[in-house]
Amino acid sequence: MNYENFSGPIYSLHISMDEIESGKLVVRDFEPKTRGLLRQVPGKFNSAAEIPGLGEYIDLGQFTSSCLGNVSLCMYGVTVRFWVNFKDLFDNMYIMSSSRSGFTLMIENQDLHAYIQHGDRRWHTSVSDMRTGVWYFIEVTWNLISGLEVYFDHKLVAQVKRSEYNRYEDNPKYNNFYIGRANTVMYAEKYLAGVIDDLQVYNADRDRLLDIGFIIKGNRFDELLIFSISKCLWCATRLL
């Protein structure tokens, strides 16, 4: 399934991280590339993917023609949600990056930093005192009006409304949606050392998703049921 060709006002990319075969991540709707060998470990929901931090990463491909990889195309904003358990907290360690014109999450001085790049404007905020061996449910959400917000376990922990000028250059060789590395040649940057589970990316901000019932606060199992029903309804409408 090509997520870049989704029609309709709201769509999502959902990767459960439940299936790993011979160290490679298996996704039903498309085929990501895996560098190195991942380990399948217990997650928050079924299984999760452990990325050792020794050069391993997941390459989901290029999404720069859609909101998922280019936030200047996001009519309603963008939201990324996932579970993570850090095994190490290296300086300049990258959790994920959707592209040079998208969102980036990384660790510096044991703080989590979130970036959104929209044209030549950049939003940046951070959360301090991250720890290893702890499961974090992280939500990063952005739109042009409210700016960038970060939630931990449904609680707002960081936000910034104003952007700053930041000129960047696209590099087709390093402009994919990566989990575990940056969109760079990785000379000084560090690879993620941790466990990732249940990644979701939406082409809308968190408040809008809550208002229309696409996501809910609280029980994730109820939300997964809503997601399954909404996906079935979307498929049904495409067949009409």
C-alpha positions, 0 to 999 in steps of 0.5 A, spaced: 500 500 500 502 506 498 501 511 503 503 517 499 497 516 494 492 516 500 486 520 499 481 523 504 482 528 509 486 524 515 490 518 514 496 515 518 502 510 517 502 505 522 508 500 524 506 495 530 513 493 530 510 486 531 514 482 526 521 481 525 524 475 521 532 474 520 533 480 523 529 484 518 522 488 520 516 486 516 511 490 514 504 488 511 503 494 507 510 495 504 517 493 504 522 497 509 529 496 508 533 494 515 540 495 516 544 490 520 540 485 525 534 487 529 532 483 535 525 482 536 523 483 544 517 484 548 514 491 547 508 495 550 503 491 545 505 484 543 513 485 540 517 490 539 524 492 535 530 493 539 535 497 535 542 495 538 546 502 536 551 499 532 549 502 526 543 498 525 537 502 523 530 502 519 529 505 512 522 506 511 523 510 504 521 517 501 515 520 503 517 527 501 511 528 496 506 527 502 505 530 509 509 524 512 515 527 509 514 534 508 510 538 513 509 544 508 504 539 505 500 538 511 494 542 511 492 540 518 499 539 521 502 532 523 503 528 529 508 522 531 506 517 536 510 511 539 513 508 545 521 508 546 525 504 551 532 507 551 538 502 552 543 508 552 543 515 551 549 517 547 550 525 545 547 526 538 543 520 538 538 520 533 531 516 534 528 518 527 527 523 522 522 523 516 526 527 512 530 534 512 523 537 510 520 533 516 520 532 523 526 530 527 527 527 534 534 526 537 538 526 544 543 531 546 545 531 553 540 526 556 535 531 553 530 529 548 530 534 542 524 535 537 525 539 530 520 541 525 522 544 518 517 548 514 520 551 508 526 555 511 523 556 518 524 551 524 521 549 530 525 546 536 523 544 543 526 539 548 525 535 554 530 534 559 532 528 564 531 522 559 532 515 562 534 508 560 530 502 562 524 506 562 518 506 557 516 513 554 509 514 550 511 520 546 507 524 542 510 530 538 505 534 534 505 541 530 501 545 526 502 553 523 498 556 529 499 552 535 507 550 533 510 544 536 508 540 542 511 534 546 507 530 550 509 524 555 504 519 557 498 524 554 501 530 558 504 536 555 511 537 557 514 542 552 512 547 547 514 552 542 509 557 538 515 561 534 519 558 529 526 561 527 530 561 520 533 555 518 536 554 511 537 547 509 539 543 503 535 537 500 540 531 499 536 526 495 541 520 498 539 522 505 532 524 505 528 518 507 524 516 513 529 513 518 528 510 524 535 510 528 539 514 524 539 522 521 538 524 514 546 525 514 552 521 512 552 520 520 559 522 521 558 525 528 551 523 529 550 516 533 545 511 531 539 509 536 540 504 542 533 502 544 527 499 543 521 502 539 514 500 539 507 501 535 509 507 531 504 512 528 504 518 524 498 522 522 497 528 517 493 532 522 495 535 529 493 532 536 487 536 538 484 535 531 485 527 531 482 527 538 476 532 536 474 527 531 475 521 535 481 518 530 485 517 537 483 517 544 486 518 551 487 512 555 487 505 553 491 504 547 487 497 546 481 501 545 484 506 540 487 500 536 480 498 535 478 504 533 484 504 528 482 498 525 475 500 524 476 506 521 481 503 516 476 498 514 471 504 513 476 507 509 477 501 504 470 500 504 469 507 501 474 506 496 470 500 493 464 504 492 
